[in-house]
């Protein structure tokens, strides 16, 4: 009878040891997969902000404009605010080549080629009347 009690009391201990070992193996696999694909679990890609100011060339007053940011992953359109400003979030490690296209009523369209960015960056785009 005593032998049976010892075996039953060891059961939960063995179960906990097995579950702990499996958990350790799963954590190791996640780390290996993360290294293979170049991403650490839970780490978000770096994001910086691209700010564009759109103004009339002659008066340097802010313009209401439509700005399209063309990326390798697609394009995104935004309107400037009352100060002629528009902001985009950019992942510099992924998006190395950008183009901003700007159009405003009564002005000639303009585009700007933007190379690789490392930090937050702003540009002023001066538009000529049409």
TINU-276842 format. One record per residue (C-alpha): residue number from 1; residue in one letter; x, y, z. Coordinates in nm, 4 decimals. Each point is the difference from the previous one (the first is absolute). Layout:
REM TINU-276842
{site NUM; A; {X; Y; Z}}
...
This chain:
REM TINU-276842
{site 1; X; {0.0000; 0.0000; 0.0000}}
{site 2; X; {0.2831; 0.2424; 0.0777}}
{site 3; X; {0.1563; -0.0590; -0.3438}}
{site 4; X; {-0.3262; 0.0968; -0.1707}}
{site 5; X; {-0.0194; 0.3273; 0.1952}}
{site 6; X; {0.3548; 0.0936; -0.0992}}
{site 7; X; {-0.0771; -0.0620; -0.3696}}
{site 8; X; {-0.3207; 0.2067; 0.0145}}
{site 9; X; {0.1664; 0.2901; 0.1780}}
{site 10; X; {0.2832; 0.0040; -0.2580}}
{site 11; X; {-0.2516; 0.0272; -0.2893}}
{site 12; X; {-0.0644; 0.3770; 0.0295}}
{site 13; X; {0.3713; 0.0690; 0.0435}}
{site 14; X; {0.0814; -0.1906; -0.3191}}
{site 15; X; {-0.2824; 0.1784; -0.1824}}
{site 16; X; {0.1307; 0.3424; 0.1053}}
{site 17; X; {0.3512; -0.0959; -0.1116}}
{site 18; X; {-0.1263; -0.1137; -0.3411}}
{site 19; X; {-0.2080; 0.3167; -0.0521}}
{site 20; X; {0.2970; 0.2182; 0.1013}}
{site 21; X; {0.2283; -0.1843; -0.2431}}
{site 22; X; {-0.2499; 0.0386; -0.2853}}
{site 23; X; {-0.0345; 0.3718; 0.0787}}
{site 24; X; {0.3784; 0.0404; -0.0112}}
{site 25; X; {0.0161; -0.1771; -0.3349}}
{site 26; X; {-0.2748; 0.2252; -0.1441}}
{site 27; X; {0.1782; 0.3160; 0.1178}}
{site 28; X; {0.3244; -0.1217; -0.1587}}
{site 29; X; {-0.1823; -0.0688; -0.3288}}
{site 30; X; {-0.1523; 0.3502; -0.0046}}
{site 31; X; {0.3462; 0.1520; 0.0518}}
{site 32; X; {0.1501; -0.2123; -0.2801}}
{site 33; X; {-0.2833; 0.0900; -0.2393}}
{site 34; X; {0.0444; 0.3680; 0.0899}}
{site 35; X; {0.3704; -0.0163; -0.0847}}
{site 36; X; {-0.0693; -0.1778; -0.3282}}
{site 37; X; {-0.2488; 0.2643; -0.1161}}
{site 38; X; {0.1953; 0.2948; 0.1435}}
{site 39; X; {-0.2643; 0.1175; 0.2425}}
{site 40; X; {0.0033; -0.0146; 0.3742}}
{site 41; X; {-0.3314; -0.1043; 0.1542}}
{site 42; X; {-0.1963; 0.3076; 0.1091}}
{site 43; X; {0.2354; 0.2547; -0.1588}}
{site 44; X; {-0.1741; 0.2525; -0.2253}}
{site 45; X; {0.1740; 0.1471; -0.3062}}
{site 46; X; {0.1389; 0.3503; 0.0364}}
{site 47; X; {-0.2424; 0.2685; -0.1188}}
{site 48; X; {0.0926; 0.3606; -0.0690}}
{site 49; X; {-0.2093; 0.2977; -0.1026}}
{site 50; X; {0.0182; 0.1762; -0.3353}}
{site 51; X; {-0.1490; 0.3512; 0.0133}}
{site 52; X; {-0.0754; 0.2044; -0.3116}}
{site 53; X; {-0.0870; 0.3697; 0.0001}}
{site 54; X; {-0.1801; 0.1188; -0.3147}}
{site 55; X; {0.0120; 0.3736; -0.0761}}
{site 56; X; {-0.0586; 0.2450; -0.2824}}
{site 57; X; {0.3388; 0.0986; -0.1433}}
{site 58; X; {-0.0776; 0.3736; -0.0363}}
{site 59; X; {-0.1766; 0.0657; 0.3306}}
{site 60; X; {0.1371; -0.2953; 0.2005}}
{site 61; X; {-0.3502; -0.0425; 0.1435}}
{site 62; X; {-0.1107; -0.3536; 0.0822}}
{site 63; X; {-0.2077; -0.1773; -0.2642}}
{site 64; X; {-0.2843; -0.2447; 0.0207}}
{site 65; X; {0.1386; -0.2890; -0.2030}}
{site 66; X; {-0.0291; -0.3711; -0.0646}}
{site 67; X; {0.3267; -0.1860; 0.0628}}
{site 68; X; {0.0599; -0.3531; -0.1245}}
{site 69; X; {0.2925; -0.1898; 0.1465}}
{site 70; X; {0.1103; -0.2776; -0.2330}}
{site 71; X; {0.1796; -0.2895; 0.1648}}
{site 72; X; {0.1188; -0.3396; -0.1151}}
{site 73; X; {-0.2871; -0.1446; 0.2037}}
{site 74; X; {-0.2642; 0.2254; -0.1633}}
{site 75; X; {-0.1158; 0.3596; 0.0150}}
{site 76; X; {-0.1778; 0.2051; 0.2643}}
{site 77; X; {-0.1941; 0.3256; -0.0466}}
{site 78; X; {-0.0476; 0.2663; 0.2636}}
{site 79; X; {-0.1180; 0.3597; 0.0025}}
{site 80; X; {0.1986; 0.2778; 0.1587}}
{site 81; X; {-0.1348; 0.1623; 0.3145}}
{site 82; X; {-0.0699; 0.3734; 0.0420}}
{site 83; X; {0.3739; 0.0691; 0.0308}}
{site 84; X; {0.0812; -0.1781; -0.3282}}
{site 85; X; {0.1494; -0.2928; 0.1911}}
{site 86; X; {-0.0364; -0.3722; -0.0623}}
{site 87; X; {0.1674; -0.2835; 0.1938}}
{site 88; X; {0.0773; -0.3595; -0.0941}}
{site 89; X; {0.1449; -0.2845; 0.2048}}
{site 90; X; {0.2855; -0.1734; -0.1821}}
{site 91; X; {0.1904; -0.3209; 0.0804}}
{site 92; X; {0.3526; 0.0960; -0.1153}}
{site 93; X; {0.1312; -0.3568; 0.0112}}
{site 94; X; {-0.2692; -0.1055; -0.2485}}
{site 95; X; {-0.0764; 0.3152; -0.2027}}
{site 96; X; {0.3221; 0.1307; -0.1496}}
{site 97; X; {-0.1431; 0.1779; -0.3035}}
{site 98; X; {-0.2936; 0.2400; 0.0259}}
{site 99; X; {-0.1673; 0.2511; -0.2276}}
{site 100; X; {-0.2376; 0.2738; 0.1135}}
{site 101; X; {-0.2441; 0.1385; -0.2579}}
{site 102; X; {-0.1784; 0.3232; 0.0866}}
{site 103; X; {-0.2973; 0.1646; -0.1663}}
{site 104; X; {-0.1782; 0.3167; 0.1063}}
{site 105; X; {-0.2749; 0.1936; -0.1759}}
{site 106; X; {0.1364; 0.2902; -0.2049}}
{site 107; X; {0.3577; -0.1321; 0.0162}}
{site 108; X; {0.2244; -0.2235; -0.2071}}
{site 109; X; {0.0444; -0.3543; 0.1288}}
{site 110; X; {0.3348; -0.0818; 0.1529}}
{site 111; X; {0.1806; -0.3178; 0.0972}}
{site 112; X; {0.2936; -0.0634; 0.2287}}
{site 113; X; {0.2302; -0.3033; -0.0020}}
{site 114; X; {0.0985; -0.0952; 0.3543}}
{site 115; X; {0.2959; -0.2283; 0.0611}}
{site 116; X; {0.0627; -0.2249; 0.2968}}
{site 117; X; {-0.0933; 0.1555; 0.3329}}
{site 118; X; {0.1596; -0.0815; 0.3340}}
{site 119; X; {-0.1812; 0.2471; 0.2271}}
{site 120; X; {-0.3065; 0.2246; 0.0013}}
{site 121; X; {0.0237; 0.2365; -0.2964}}
{site 122; X; {-0.1929; 0.2998; -0.1336}}
{site 123; X; {-0.0105; 0.1656; -0.3409}}
{site 124; X; {-0.1609; 0.3203; -0.1261}}
{site 125; X; {-0.1578; -0.0201; -0.3456}}
{site 126; X; {-0.0571; 0.3342; -0.1715}}
{site 127; X; {-0.2619; -0.0114; -0.2763}}
{site 128; X; {-0.0168; 0.2375; -0.2952}}
{site 129; X; {-0.3349; 0.1458; -0.1105}}
{site 130; X; {-0.1384; -0.1591; -0.3159}}
